Amino acid sequence: MTEQTKVVVIGGGIVGCSVLYGLAKRGVTDAVLLERRQLTSGSTWHAAGNTTYFGPYPAMTRLFTGSIKTYLEAEALSGQSVGFHQTGSLRLATSAAELEAYRGLEALYDELGIPYHVISPEEVAAIYPLLNLEGVHGAAHTPTDGHVDASGATYALAKAARQLGATIRTNSPVTGIERAGAGWRVHLEGGTIEAEHVVLAASFWARELAQQIGLDLPLYALQHHEVITGPVKDLQGLTEELPTVRDPRAPANIRQERDGFLCGVYEQNPKFWATEGIPKDFTEELLPPELDRLMPEMERVIERLPCFGDAGIKTVNNGPICYTPDGLPLLGPVAGHDGMWLASGFTVGIGTGGGAGDYLAHWIATGAPEFELSMTSPARFPKTMPRDEVLNRIKSAYEAGYSLK
Ligand SMILES: Cc1cc2nc3c(=O)[nH]c(=O)nc-3n(C[C@H](O)[C@H](O)[C@H](O)COP(=O)(O)OP(=O)(O)OC[C@H]3O[C@@H](n4cnc5c(N)ncnc54)[C@H](O)[C@@H]3O)c2cc1C
């Protein structure tokens, strides 16, 4: 049986659901999202949910700032909580050059109407007395961001999209994509859908799906760890949740998780996962944790936040995370393939997914992007790149952590 629709979105993570919601919000309800298993089954379910407003690239900052806005909008419409904790964030400057670069962004945040302050080490200490600020020159403080429940946000987007008239089909793996006249034919196990537009929001699975139409997408999955501690004595009795801290020296992000900490670590010499193809039997399981590999970074985390070291480690999550050679997503139309759109390769898909979905939906619905964002254009990479070069550049992008390129 062949069905017809205007847009097919492939992938039910936070990005795909955000695109669908953005389309439905603009009246494009003739849109179907197809998800292989359940919503959030890819990287989204195990993400820490950090959603900062800080972006080192001015052009990307609108995706960061647009994300929380989109999640809260979907929450209001659907009644599904996105679990937003407005803790604010501190991006530490571990050199004078970093502090200067943070200052250079002040005008942008003024223009966007987002509170953003570059503060002294003394002011950092007043906000976060538990930090050891040796070698810290100051920080960028974004007091109105924080973290969301990544699954809650995805379900809120999905529910709001459905309420507006869009369709979601779970347990519906796409088995093939091909050209059909001016549009596209998408094959499922039990049928076919013809669509004017197809959005590939399938993260690291997008590579193999795109190969079917002759595209060689430069994206692969790396292993990424987050470490969750047990209760921390120094957190007892705090009346307000601490801000999220991003430390370029570790490099790591640390936020409060109930009465303990949750720390995402960018280790040097990271390991890839499934470079020969995503295993067909992969569902949504985590990968075996390899805490030993994180020791140098964890030592720097403990130097920065000594009470982290007093807490026992409760959980270590190692999950696949999608990366492109410059660490930025592939977001936009595919040149020479009218009606084919990419929304894949997100490394901070919770932080940027809401804004990115809105950006792409606007483009599909109106025929033009809302603002200039060529740094995420799929056309910024050559049509094919040697695999070693892709892998080496991905490794460097990951290792760079929070350094400013
Ligand atoms: C440990 C860890 C912590 C993280 N913490 C954060 C954080 O704090 N903040 C942040 O911004 N990011 C974080 N991330 C990254 C974040 O998880 C991802 O950037 C984000 O989830 C990507 O969303 P997505 O929708 O692009 O991909 P996914 O969530 O992977 O969704 C892709 C979907 O496509 C589906 N799919 C694949 N193939 C097919 C097919 N053939 N047919 C139909 N459907 C298909 C999959 O089942 C999947 O549901 C973290 C990652 C890890 C590993």
The ligand as an ORCA input file, in Angstrom:
! r2SCAN-3c Opt
* xyz 0 1
  C      25.978     10.233     28.096
  C      25.436     11.338     27.236
  C      25.019     12.534     27.812
  C      24.537     13.572     27.020
  N      24.138     14.741     27.623
  C      23.703     15.768     26.858
  C      23.296     17.005     27.456
  O      23.334     17.169     28.672
  N      22.873     18.016     26.634
  C      22.831     17.862     25.267
  O      22.461     18.802     24.568
  N      23.192     16.695     24.686
  C      23.613     15.661     25.436
  N      23.983     14.483     24.851
  C      23.829     14.367     23.389
  C      22.359     14.109     23.049
  O      21.965     12.896     23.660
  C      22.159     14.029     21.534
  O      22.776     15.138     20.900
  C      20.675     14.037     21.176
  O      19.957     13.085     21.921
  C      20.515     13.777     19.682
  O      19.145     13.742     19.379
  P      18.677     13.210     17.957
  O      17.202     13.358     17.926
  O      19.500     13.855     16.905
  O      19.133     11.687     17.933
  P      18.531     10.390     18.644
  O      17.972     10.688     19.971
  O      19.606      9.360     18.576
  O      17.333     10.010     17.710
  C      17.477      9.391     16.438
  C      16.292      8.464     16.291
  O      16.280      7.924     14.974
  C      15.707      6.634     15.065
  N      16.013      5.879     13.862
  C      17.229      5.442     13.457
  N      17.131      4.767     12.313
  C      15.827      4.762     11.954
  C      15.096      4.189     10.880
  N      15.693      3.476      9.928
  N      13.749      4.368     10.849
  C      13.108      5.095     11.814
  N      13.760      5.634     12.876
  C      15.100      5.485     12.942
  C      16.356      6.058     16.328
  O      15.651      4.959     16.857
  C      16.363      7.272     17.253
  O      15.234      7.305     18.112
  C      24.456     13.418     25.612
  C      24.864     12.219     25.034
  C      25.343     11.184     25.813
  C      25.784      9.924     25.167
*
